[in-house]
Amino acid sequence: QVQLVESGGGLVQAGGSLRLSCAASGLTFSTYTMAWHRQAPGKQREWVAIITTAGTTTYANSVKERFTISRDNAKNTVYLQMNSLKPEDTAVYYCKAVRRYDYWGQGTQVTVSS
């Protein structure tokens, strides 16, 4: 079955960096558009970044110029490099595989202290 496993979350001070990874299995990774979403406490889940099968990237305005999404099809992994983190970036971060059906990971907690 399809599995998406996120890792790399943790506690970091404002201005710091983290790199999230999402390892996929059970699907043909290279044929899926991949995305990162996040959900802060008491808020709806929101889209953060997306990377297509061709490598085209798009970002939410709130993370543009700070976050970078990338993928390694040989490793079936998508990454989210997060720089200049702010307390408002605190959330559970989820990766999603997008095609005919969407698949979600279980999430990884990112906490940014002020």
C-alpha positions as CSV (number, residue, x, y, z in Angstrom):
1,Q,0.0,0.0,0.0
2,V,1.0,3.6,-0.4
3,Q,3.0,5.1,2.5
4,L,4.3,8.6,2.9
5,V,6.6,9.1,5.9
6,E,7.6,12.6,7.0
7,S,10.7,13.3,9.1
8,G,12.9,16.2,10.1
9,G,10.5,18.2,12.3
10,G,11.5,19.5,15.7
11,L,12.0,22.6,17.8
12,V,14.0,25.5,16.4
13,Q,14.4,29.2,17.3
14,A,13.1,31.9,15.2
15,G,15.4,32.6,12.3
16,G,16.6,29.0,12.2
17,S,16.3,26.3,9.6
18,L,14.9,22.8,9.2
19,R,14.8,20.4,6.4
20,L,11.8,18.1,6.2
21,S,11.8,14.9,4.2
22,C,9.0,12.7,3.0
23,A,9.8,9.2,1.8
24,A,7.2,7.5,-0.4
25,S,6.6,3.9,-1.1
26,G,4.0,1.8,-2.9
27,L,3.6,4.2,-5.8
28,T,5.4,5.3,-8.9
29,F,6.9,8.4,-7.3
30,S,8.1,10.1,-10.4
31,T,4.5,10.3,-11.8
32,Y,3.1,12.1,-8.8
33,T,3.0,15.8,-8.2
34,M,4.1,16.3,-4.6
35,A,3.0,18.9,-2.1
36,W,3.6,20.1,1.5
37,H,0.7,21.3,3.6
38,R,0.6,22.4,7.2
39,Q,-1.9,22.7,10.0
40,A,-1.5,25.0,13.0
41,P,-3.4,24.5,16.2
42,G,-7.0,25.7,15.8
43,K,-6.6,26.4,12.1
44,Q,-7.4,24.7,8.9
45,R,-4.8,22.8,7.0
46,E,-3.2,25.0,4.3
47,W,-1.1,24.4,1.3
48,V,2.5,25.4,1.5
49,A,4.4,24.3,-1.6
50,I,4.0,22.1,-4.6
51,I,6.4,20.5,-7.1
52,T,5.2,18.9,-10.3
53,T,6.6,15.8,-12.1
54,A,8.5,18.2,-14.3
55,G,10.1,20.0,-11.3
56,T,8.0,23.2,-11.5
57,T,7.5,24.7,-8.1
58,T,4.9,27.0,-6.6
59,Y,4.8,28.5,-3.1
60,A,2.2,30.1,-0.8
61,N,2.9,33.8,-0.4
62,S,3.6,33.2,3.4
63,V,6.6,31.1,2.7
64,K,7.9,32.4,-0.6
65,E,11.6,33.2,-0.6
66,R,12.1,31.3,2.7
67,F,11.0,27.7,1.8
68,T,12.3,25.5,-1.0
69,I,10.6,22.3,-2.2
70,S,12.6,19.7,-4.1
71,R,12.4,16.1,-5.1
72,D,14.7,13.2,-5.7
73,N,13.0,10.6,-7.8
74,A,15.8,8.1,-7.4
75,K,15.1,8.2,-3.6
76,N,11.3,8.5,-3.9
77,T,11.7,11.5,-1.6
78,V,10.4,15.1,-1.5
79,Y,12.0,17.7,0.7
80,L,11.1,21.0,2.2
81,Q,14.0,23.3,3.1
82,M,12.7,25.9,5.6
83,N,14.9,28.9,6.3
84,S,14.3,32.1,8.3
85,L,11.6,30.3,10.3
86,K,9.0,32.4,12.2
87,P,6.8,31.4,15.2
88,E,3.8,31.5,12.8
89,D,5.4,28.6,10.9
90,T,4.6,26.4,13.9
91,A,2.4,23.6,12.7
92,V,2.2,19.9,11.8
93,Y,3.6,19.6,8.3
94,Y,2.2,17.0,5.9
95,C,3.3,15.8,2.5
96,K,0.8,14.8,-0.1
97,A,1.1,12.8,-3.3
98,V,-1.3,14.2,-6.0
99,R,-2.6,12.4,-9.0
100,R,-5.9,10.7,-9.6
101,Y,-6.1,10.0,-5.9
102,D,-4.3,11.9,-3.2
103,Y,-2.2,10.3,-0.5
104,W,-1.2,11.9,2.8
105,G,1.6,11.3,5.3
106,Q,1.0,11.2,9.0
107,G,2.7,14.6,9.6
108,T,5.7,15.9,11.5
109,Q,5.6,18.6,14.1
110,V,7.6,21.9,13.6
111,T,7.7,24.3,16.5
112,V,9.4,27.7,16.2
113,S,10.1,29.5,19.4
114,S,10.4,33.3,19.6
